[in-house]
Amino acid sequence: MARNLQLVALAAAGALAFAACGSDADSVVDDVESAAEDGVDAVEDVAEDAADVVEDVAEDVVDVAEDVVDEADDVVEDVVDEAEDVVDGDSEDASGNAFAVDVSNCEDPGAATAAIEGTITIGTSIPLSGGPAVLFAPFADGQQAYIDYYNAENGGVNGQELELIVKDDQYTADLTVANIDELVFDEEVDIIAGVIGSPNNLAIQEDLNAQCIPQLTASTGAPNWGDVENNPWTTGLLVPYAIESQLWAKQAAADGATTAGLFYVNNEFGQAYAEAFEAAAEENGIEVVVSETIEASDSGAPSGQVTNLVAANPDTILAVPLGAQCIAFMTEIGNQKAANADFDASIYQTATCANPIFFGAVGNGGADGVFTSNNLKDVNNEEVATTDEGAIAYLEAFAATGSEADPGGIAAAGWESMEVAVKAIQEAADAGNLSREGIINAARNVNYSSPLLLNGLVYVMGPDDGYLAEGTQLRVWSTEIGGFVAVGDPVDLNGSLGTFSG
């Protein structure tokens, strides 16, 4: 632009020079006018060039701004997706790695990765008859309640209806194996979930892992379900016995206990719990001074065992009975209290006995003041049952089944066994991989809070965390109110157990 202005000035100067030399005035004027017009044209050209430059620069600025906005949107979208993954349970562990099963180890990799079409079938095996059925039968009612609820509310999993097939094993491992074989080979179920009992789940674990069939929500707290490396297709449901033991040992030590007595059923369930408690007791400065056992098939009163426990005079007693043995143990404790005025040991029963049916059945005072624990909301508590949305939804769905069982305790655990399993199925479908492989990957990458979990507790698993539920709360039975009373706040020890290595 500066150069063009200089040309205009030179043209004007030239015209004046000609005038000074005596040139014709009119000619000079014409020359000046022509030069001026040329200058104006030049200025207009410069203005147009400048406008083009400004427009080009503006367009470039707009393009850059749009690129920045697009990149910002992508970042926001990624953050939102990660947040939704955490809420929906599709989480990674602290190292940023997600669990992924290796299907190359499967007997039939193709079956593990094949898409599940049509009705999605879930098989389970629990005690519906025999001695333990008094405890475990309502578990099936809770399971069916959730399946019916989910189908009604959601139309199944993306349009594919869910079906639950339940078989009775009478809490006998051999029958569990036979049932699972029928479910897998005859019924051709897609997954197994919610099988009850440590010996029962152990009996089927190896075969199901070899076949790469998800064995979800094994309904015990044995440590074996955290074996991510060797048995990746198996996941647990209940609070691990090690967590429960730590909670009780710390409470007992805080109450001044230095000695403990141990009473447990002589099978894999009781032995796993006894080992966990002995370790927790030692960590808290408590010495186990007496141990008594009862056989799983024994339905008689454990009077001799309880007499021996009381005679050793421990500060606290941990009891791990099975089914109706929960009632029998507390009844014998009541008898000992009546006969021994000085007996004042604190009593704790494992969460498998945390059922108002059992505690309420003890009429001689043996249940009063006995501790237990639970990680689920107490749906038998009137306030919870009438104000908590999760409890209300559960109770309505449970009532719709027509079951006459108590909806608290074991029935609620049955509901959870299906909720957790269906959560994995739904996530696999949403991720576009509704297969056994997709289901187990979803099941082991989870971080969410079930509506029935106590507030503040979450279900979490990943490649470095093999245990789903590592939080719970102490409760004590009050005969006066006919229910459980919470002791302290829920304790969350998530991730503390890591994985099981055998």
C-alpha positions as CSV (number, residue, x, y, z in Angstrom):
1,M,0.0,0.0,0.0
2,A,2.8,2.5,0.8
3,R,4.4,1.9,-2.6
4,N,1.2,2.7,-4.4
5,L,0.8,5.9,-2.5
6,Q,4.3,6.9,-3.5
7,L,3.3,6.4,-7.2
8,V,0.4,8.8,-6.8
9,A,2.7,11.5,-5.3
10,L,5.2,11.1,-8.1
11,A,2.5,11.4,-10.8
12,A,1.4,14.7,-9.2
13,A,4.9,16.0,-9.0
14,G,5.5,15.2,-12.6
15,A,2.5,17.2,-13.7
16,L,3.6,20.3,-11.8
17,A,7.0,20.0,-13.4
18,F,5.5,20.1,-16.9
19,A,3.5,23.2,-15.9
20,A,6.6,25.0,-14.6
21,C,8.4,24.4,-18.0
22,G,5.6,26.2,-19.9
23,S,3.5,23.2,-21.0
24,D,-0.1,23.8,-22.1
25,A,-2.2,24.3,-18.9
26,D,-5.0,22.2,-20.1
27,S,-2.7,19.3,-20.9
28,V,-1.2,19.6,-17.5
29,V,-4.6,19.5,-15.9
30,D,-5.5,16.4,-17.9
31,D,-2.3,14.7,-16.9
32,V,-2.9,15.5,-13.3
33,E,-6.4,14.2,-13.4
34,S,-5.3,11.0,-15.1
35,A,-2.6,10.6,-12.5
36,A,-5.1,11.1,-9.8
37,E,-7.5,8.6,-11.3
38,D,-4.6,6.1,-11.5
39,G,-3.9,6.8,-7.9
40,V,-7.5,6.3,-6.9
41,D,-7.6,3.0,-8.8
42,A,-4.4,1.9,-7.1
43,V,-5.8,2.8,-3.7
44,E,-9.0,0.8,-4.4
45,D,-6.9,-2.1,-5.5
46,V,-4.9,-1.9,-2.3
47,A,-8.1,-1.7,-0.3
48,E,-9.5,-4.8,-2.0
49,D,-6.3,-6.7,-1.4
50,A,-6.3,-5.7,2.2
51,A,-10.0,-6.8,2.6
52,D,-9.1,-10.1,1.0
53,V,-6.2,-10.5,3.4
54,V,-8.4,-9.6,6.4
55,E,-11.1,-12.1,5.2
56,D,-8.5,-14.9,4.8
57,V,-7.0,-14.2,8.2
58,A,-10.5,-14.2,9.8
59,E,-11.4,-17.5,8.2
60,D,-8.2,-19.0,9.4
61,V,-8.9,-17.7,12.9
62,V,-12.5,-19.2,12.8
63,D,-11.1,-22.5,11.5
64,V,-8.6,-22.6,14.4
65,A,-11.3,-21.7,16.9
66,E,-13.5,-24.5,15.5
67,D,-10.7,-27.0,15.8
68,V,-10.1,-25.9,19.4
69,V,-13.8,-26.3,20.2
70,D,-13.9,-29.7,18.6
71,E,-10.9,-30.9,20.6
72,A,-12.4,-29.5,23.8
73,D,-15.7,-31.4,23.0
74,D,-13.7,-34.6,22.5
75,V,-12.0,-34.1,25.8
76,V,-15.3,-33.4,27.6
77,E,-16.8,-36.4,25.9
78,D,-13.9,-38.7,27.0
79,V,-14.3,-37.4,30.6
80,V,-18.0,-38.0,30.6
81,D,-17.6,-41.5,29.1
82,E,-15.1,-42.4,31.8
83,A,-17.4,-41.0,34.5
84,E,-20.3,-43.0,33.0
85,D,-18.1,-46.1,32.9
86,V,-17.5,-45.8,36.6
87,V,-21.2,-45.3,37.4
88,D,-22.2,-48.1,35.1
89,G,-19.5,-50.5,36.4
90,D,-17.2,-50.5,33.4
91,S,-14.2,-49.5,35.3
92,E,-10.4,-49.9,35.1
93,D,-8.1,-50.5,38.1
94,A,-5.8,-47.9,39.6
95,S,-3.1,-48.8,37.0
96,G,-5.5,-48.0,34.1
97,N,-5.7,-51.7,33.1
98,A,-9.0,-53.5,32.7
99,F,-9.4,-57.3,33.2
100,A,-9.6,-59.3,30.0
101,V,-10.0,-63.1,30.0
102,D,-7.8,-65.2,27.8
103,V,-10.1,-67.5,25.8
104,S,-7.2,-69.4,24.2
105,N,-7.1,-71.5,27.4
106,C,-10.7,-72.6,26.9
107,E,-11.6,-76.1,25.8
108,D,-13.8,-74.6,23.1
109,P,-12.7,-70.9,22.5
110,G,-15.5,-70.6,19.9
111,A,-18.2,-71.3,22.4
112,A,-16.7,-68.7,24.7
113,T,-16.9,-66.0,22.1
114,A,-20.1,-67.0,20.3
115,A,-22.9,-64.4,20.5
116,I,-25.8,-65.4,22.8
117,E,-29.0,-65.2,20.9
118,G,-32.6,-65.5,22.0
119,T,-33.5,-66.1,25.6
120,I,-30.6,-65.7,28.0
121,T,-30.5,-68.6,30.4
122,I,-29.0,-68.6,33.9
123,G,-28.6,-71.9,35.8
124,T,-28.2,-72.3,39.6
125,S,-28.1,-75.0,42.2
126,I,-29.2,-74.4,45.8
127,P,-30.7,-76.4,48.7
128,L,-34.4,-76.5,48.3
129,S,-34.9,-79.6,50.5
130,G,-33.1,-81.3,53.3
131,G,-31.8,-79.7,56.6
132,P,-30.1,-76.6,55.1
133,A,-33.2,-75.7,53.1
134,V,-34.8,-73.9,56.1
135,L,-32.0,-71.3,55.5
136,F,-31.4,-71.4,51.8
137,A,-34.8,-72.0,50.1
138,P,-35.8,-68.3,50.3
139,F,-32.6,-67.5,48.3
140,A,-34.3,-68.9,45.2
141,D,-37.4,-66.7,45.8
142,G,-35.1,-63.7,45.9
143,Q,-33.4,-64.8,42.7
144,Q,-36.6,-65.3,40.8
145,A,-38.0,-62.0,42.1
146,Y,-35.1,-60.1,40.4
147,I,-35.4,-62.0,37.1
148,D,-39.1,-61.3,36.9
149,Y,-38.5,-57.7,37.9
150,Y,-35.8,-57.1,35.3
151,N,-37.8,-58.6,32.5
152,A,-40.9,-56.6,33.5
153,E,-39.0,-53.3,33.9
154,N,-36.6,-53.6,31.0
155,G,-38.0,-56.2,28.6
156,G,-35.0,-58.4,29.3
157,V,-31.5,-57.5,28.1
158,N,-32.0,-55.3,25.0
159,G,-35.0,-57.3,24.1
160,Q,-33.7,-60.7,25.0
161,E,-35.6,-62.2,27.9
162,L,-33.9,-63.7,30.9
163,E,-34.7,-67.2,32.2
164,L,-33.6,-68.7,35.5
165,I,-33.4,-72.5,36.0
166,V,-33.1,-73.6,39.6
167,K,-32.1,-77.1,40.7
168,D,-32.1,-78.6,44.2
169,D,-28.8,-80.0,45.6
170,Q,-29.7,-80.3,49.3
171,Y,-26.4,-78.6,50.0
172,T,-24.6,-81.8,48.8
173,A,-21.6,-81.2,46.6
174,D,-22.1,-84.4,44.5
175,L,-25.7,-83.3,43.7
176,T,-24.4,-79.8,42.8
177,V,-22.0,-81.4,40.3
178,A,-24.8,-83.5,38.8
179,N,-27.1,-80.4,38.6
180,I,-24.5,-78.3,36.9
181,D,-23.8,-81.0,34.3
182,E,-27.5,-81.1,33.5
183,L,-27.7,-77.3,33.3
184,V,-24.6,-77.1,31.0
185,F,-25.1,-80.1,28.7
186,D,-28.8,-80.7,28.7
187,E,-30.3,-77.3,29.4
188,E,-27.4,-75.6,27.6
189,V,-27.6,-72.5,29.9
190,D,-25.5,-69.5,29.0
191,I,-24.0,-68.9,32.5
192,I,-24.1,-70.3,36.1
193,A,-24.8,-67.9,38.9
194,G,-25.7,-67.8,42.6
195,V,-24.7,-71.3,43.5
196,I,-24.8,-71.6,47.4
197,G,-22.0,-73.2,49.5
198,S,-18.2,-73.3,49.6
199,P,-18.0,-77.1,49.0
200,N,-20.6,-76.9,46.3
201,N,-18.9,-74.1,44.4
202,L,-15.4,-75.6,44.8
203,A,-16.8,-78.9,43.3
204,I,-17.7,-77.2,40.0
205,Q,-15.1,-74.5,39.8
206,E,-12.4,-76.4,37.9
207,D,-14.8,-77.8,35.2
208,L,-16.6,-74.5,34.6
209,N,-13.3,-72.6,34.2
210,A,-12.0,-75.2,31.8
211,Q,-15.2,-74.9,29.8
212,C,-15.0,-71.1,30.1
213,I,-18.5,-70.8,31.4
214,P,-19.0,-67.9,33.8
215,Q,-19.6,-69.0,37.4
216,L,-20.8,-65.8,38.8
217,T,-21.8,-64.7,42.3
218,A,-20.7,-67.8,44.1
219,S,-22.7,-67.4,47.2
220,T,-20.1,-67.9,49.9
221,G,-17.3,-65.7,51.4
222,A,-14.5,-68.2,50.8
223,P,-11.2,-66.8,49.6
224,N,-11.1,-69.0,46.5
225,W,-13.4,-66.8,44.4
226,G,-10.7,-64.1,44.3
227,D,-8.3,-66.4,42.3
228,V,-8.2,-64.1,39.2
229,E,-5.2,-65.8,37.7
230,N,-6.1,-69.5,38.0
231,N,-9.9,-69.3,38.0
232,P,-10.8,-66.1,36.1
233,W,-14.3,-67.4,35.2
234,T,-15.4,-67.5,38.9
235,T,-16.6,-64.6,40.9
236,G,-17.9,-64.4,44.5
237,L,-20.8,-62.5,46.0
238,L,-20.7,-62.5,49.8
239,V,-18.4,-60.5,52.0
240,P,-15.2,-62.5,52.3
241,Y,-14.8,-64.3,55.7
242,A,-11.5,-62.5,56.1
243,I,-13.2,-59.1,56.1
244,E,-15.9,-60.3,58.5
245,S,-13.3,-61.7,60.8
246,Q,-11.3,-58.5,60.8
247,L,-14.4,-56.5,61.7
248,W,-15.2,-58.8,64.6
249,A,-11.7,-59.2,65.9
250,K,-11.2,-55.5,66.0
251,Q,-14.5,-55.0,67.8
252,A,-13.7,-57.7,70.3
253,A,-10.3,-56.3,71.0
254,A,-11.7,-52.8,71.4
255,D,-14.1,-54.2,73.9
256,G,-11.1,-55.6,75.9
257,A,-11.1,-59.2,74.7
258,T,-7.8,-61.1,74.9
259,T,-9.1,-64.7,74.5
260,A,-11.6,-66.3,72.2
261,G,-13.5,-69.5,71.6
262,L,-14.3,-70.8,68.2
263,F,-17.3,-73.0,67.1
264,Y,-17.6,-74.0,63.4
265,V,-19.1,-76.5,61.0
266,N,-16.6,-79.0,59.9
267,N,-16.5,-78.5,56.2
268,E,-14.9,-76.1,53.7
269,F,-17.1,-73.3,54.7
270,G,-16.4,-73.5,58.4
271,Q,-12.7,-74.3,58.0
272,A,-12.2,-71.3,55.7
273,Y,-13.8,-69.1,58.2
274,A,-11.9,-70.5,61.2
275,E,-8.6,-69.9,59.4
276,A,-9.6,-66.3,58.6
277,F,-10.7,-65.6,62.2
278,E,-7.5,-67.2,63.7
279,A,-5.4,-64.9,61.6
280,A,-7.5,-61.8,62.5
281,A,-7.5,-62.7,66.2
282,E,-3.7,-62.9,66.2
283,E,-3.4,-59.6,64.5
284,N,-5.5,-58.0,67.2
285,G,-3.8,-59.6,70.2
286,I,-6.5,-62.2,70.8
287,E,-5.6,-65.8,71.6
288,V,-8.0,-68.6,70.5
289,V,-8.1,-70.8,73.6
290,V,-10.8,-73.4,72.6
291,S,-12.2,-74.7,69.3
292,E,-15.3,-76.9,68.9
293,T,-16.7,-78.3,65.6
294,I,-20.0,-79.7,64.4
295,E,-20.6,-81.9,61.3
296,A,-22.7,-80.3,58.5
297,S,-25.2,-83.1,58.7
298,D,-25.7,-82.9,62.5
299,S,-29.1,-81.4,63.4
300,G,-28.9,-82.1,67.1
301,A,-28.2,-79.6,69.9
302,P,-24.5,-78.8,70.2
303,S,-24.8,-79.0,74.0
304,G,-21.4,-80.7,74.6
305,Q,-19.5,-78.2,72.3
306,V,-21.1,-75.2,73.9
307,T,-20.4,-76.6,77.4
308,N,-16.7,-76.9,76.5
309,L,-16.7,-73.4,75.1
310,V,-18.1,-71.9,78.3
311,A,-15.9,-74.0,80.5
312,A,-12.8,-72.4,78.9
313,N,-14.2,-69.0,79.9
314,P,-13.1,-67.0,76.8
315,D,-13.8,-63.3,76.5
316,T,-15.5,-63.7,73.2
317,I,-16.9,-66.6,71.1
318,L,-17.2,-66.8,67.3
319,A,-19.8,-69.2,65.9
320,V,-19.9,-70.5,62.4
321,P,-22.9,-72.9,62.3
322,L,-24.9,-73.9,59.2
323,G,-28.6,-73.4,58.6
324,A,-30.7,-74.5,61.5
325,Q,-27.6,-75.0,63.6
326,C,-27.6,-71.2,64.0
327,I,-30.8,-71.5,66.1
328,A,-29.5,-74.6,68.0
329,F,-26.2,-72.8,68.9
330,M,-27.9,-69.7,70.3
331,T,-30.4,-71.8,72.2
332,E,-27.5,-73.6,73.9
333,I,-25.9,-70.3,74.7
334,G,-29.2,-69.3,76.4
335,N,-29.1,-72.5,78.4
336,Q,-25.6,-71.8,79.5
337,K,-26.4,-68.2,80.5
338,A,-29.2,-69.5,82.7
339,A,-27.0,-72.1,84.4
340,N,-23.9,-69.8,84.7
341,A,-24.5,-66.4,86.1
342,D,-20.8,-65.4,85.6
343,F,-20.8,-66.3,81.9
344,D,-20.6,-63.0,80.0
345,A,-18.6,-63.6,76.9
346,S,-19.6,-61.6,73.8
347,I,-21.0,-63.8,71.1
348,Y,-20.6,-63.3,67.4
349,Q,-22.3,-65.4,64.6
350,T,-21.3,-65.2,61.0
351,A,-23.4,-63.3,58.5
352,T,-24.8,-66.5,57.1
353,C,-26.9,-66.6,60.2
354,A,-27.9,-62.9,60.0
355,N,-31.6,-63.8,59.5
356,P,-34.4,-62.6,61.8
357,I,-36.0,-66.1,61.3
358,F,-33.1,-67.7,63.1
359,F,-32.6,-65.0,65.8
360,G,-36.3,-64.7,66.4
361,A,-36.7,-68.4,66.9
362,V,-34.6,-68.5,70.0
363,G,-37.0,-68.1,72.9
364,N,-34.7,-68.4,76.0
365,G,-32.7,-65.2,75.6
366,G,-29.7,-66.9,73.9
367,A,-30.0,-64.5,70.9
368,D,-30.2,-61.3,72.8
369,G,-27.0,-59.3,72.4
370,V,-25.5,-61.7,69.8
371,F,-23.6,-59.8,67.1
372,T,-23.5,-60.5,63.4
373,S,-23.0,-58.4,60.3
374,N,-24.5,-57.6,56.9
375,N,-23.7,-55.4,54.0
376,L,-27.3,-55.1,52.8
377,K,-30.0,-52.8,54.0
378,D,-32.3,-54.2,56.7
379,V,-35.6,-54.5,54.7
380,N,-37.3,-55.7,57.9
381,N,-36.7,-52.4,59.5
382,E,-40.0,-50.4,59.1
383,E,-38.2,-47.1,58.3
384,V,-36.1,-48.7,55.6
385,A,-39.0,-50.6,54.2
386,T,-41.1,-47.5,53.8
387,T,-38.6,-44.8,52.9
388,D,-35.7,-46.3,51.0
389,E,-36.4,-46.5,47.2
390,G,-34.2,-49.6,46.7
391,A,-35.9,-51.5,49.5
392,I,-39.4,-50.5,48.4
393,A,-38.7,-51.8,44.8
394,Y,-37.3,-55.0,46.2
395,L,-40.1,-55.7,48.6
396,E,-42.7,-55.0,45.9
397,A,-41.0,-57.3,43.4
398,F,-40.6,-60.0,46.1
399,A,-44.2,-59.8,47.1
400,A,-45.2,-60.2,43.4
401,T,-43.7,-63.7,43.4
402,G,-46.2,-64.9,45.9
403,S,-43.5,-66.2,48.2
404,E,-44.3,-66.5,51.9
405,A,-40.7,-66.4,52.9
406,D,-39.2,-63.6,55.0
407,P,-37.9,-61.1,52.4
408,G,-35.0,-60.2,54.7
409,G,-31.7,-61.9,55.1
410,I,-31.0,-64.8,52.6
411,A,-33.9,-63.8,50.2
412,A,-32.3,-60.4,49.7
413,A,-29.0,-62.0,49.1
414,G,-30.6,-64.1,46.4
415,W,-31.9,-60.9,44.7
416,E,-28.3,-59.6,44.8
417,S,-26.9,-62.7,43.2
418,M,-29.1,-62.2,40.2
419,E,-28.7,-58.4,40.1
420,V,-24.9,-58.6,40.0
421,A,-25.1,-61.3,37.3
422,V,-27.6,-59.5,35.1
423,K,-25.6,-56.3,35.5
424,A,-22.7,-58.1,33.8
425,I,-24.9,-59.5,31.1
426,Q,-26.4,-56.1,30.3
427,E,-23.0,-54.4,30.2
428,A,-21.7,-57.1,27.8
429,A,-24.7,-56.6,25.5
430,D,-24.3,-52.8,25.6
431,A,-20.7,-53.2,24.7
432,G,-21.6,-55.2,21.6
433,N,-20.2,-58.5,23.0
434,L,-23.0,-60.5,24.5
435,S,-21.0,-63.7,24.8
436,R,-19.6,-65.7,27.7
437,E,-16.3,-63.8,27.2
438,G,-18.1,-60.4,27.2
439,I,-20.0,-61.3,30.4
440,I,-17.0,-62.4,32.4
441,N,-15.0,-59.4,31.4
442,A,-17.9,-57.1,32.4
443,A,-18.3,-59.1,35.7
444,R,-14.7,-58.6,36.7
445,N,-14.6,-54.9,35.7
446,V,-17.2,-53.5,38.0
447,N,-17.7,-50.4,40.2
448,Y,-21.2,-49.6,41.2
449,S,-23.5,-49.4,44.2
450,S,-26.5,-51.7,44.3
451,P,-29.8,-50.1,45.6
452,L,-29.8,-52.7,48.4
453,L,-26.2,-52.2,49.5
454,L,-25.8,-50.1,52.6
455,N,-25.2,-46.4,51.8
456,G,-21.5,-45.8,51.2
457,L,-20.7,-49.4,50.1
458,V,-19.9,-50.4,46.5
459,Y,-19.3,-53.5,44.5
460,V,-15.8,-53.2,43.0
461,M,-13.6,-55.7,41.1
462,G,-10.7,-55.5,38.6
463,P,-7.5,-57.3,37.6
464,D,-5.9,-56.5,40.9
465,D,-9.0,-56.8,43.1
466,G,-10.6,-60.2,43.1
467,Y,-13.3,-59.6,45.6
468,L,-16.7,-58.0,44.9
469,A,-17.8,-57.0,48.4
470,E,-15.3,-55.9,51.0
471,G,-17.5,-53.7,53.2
472,T,-20.0,-54.5,55.9
473,Q,-21.5,-53.4,59.2
474,L,-21.8,-54.9,62.6
475,R,-25.3,-55.6,64.0
476,V,-26.6,-56.8,67.3
477,W,-29.9,-58.6,67.9
478,S,-32.3,-56.9,70.3
479,T,-35.0,-59.2,71.8
480,E,-36.8,-56.2,73.0
481,I,-37.5,-54.8,69.5
482,G,-37.3,-58.2,67.8
483,G,-34.7,-57.0,65.2
484,F,-31.2,-56.0,64.5
485,V,-29.6,-52.8,65.6
486,A,-26.7,-51.3,63.7
487,V,-23.4,-51.0,65.6
488,G,-21.3,-48.1,64.2
489,D,-21.0,-47.1,60.5
490,P,-20.4,-49.5,57.6
491,V,-16.7,-50.3,57.2
492,D,-15.4,-50.4,53.7
493,L,-12.1,-52.3,53.2
494,N,-12.3,-52.3,49.4
495,G,-9.2,-53.6,47.7
496,S,-7.6,-54.7,50.9
497,L,-7.5,-58.4,50.0
498,G,-6.2,-58.0,46.5
499,T,-6.4,-61.4,44.8
500,F,-6.2,-65.0,46.0
501,S,-3.0,-66.9,45.2
502,G,-3.9,-70.3,46.8
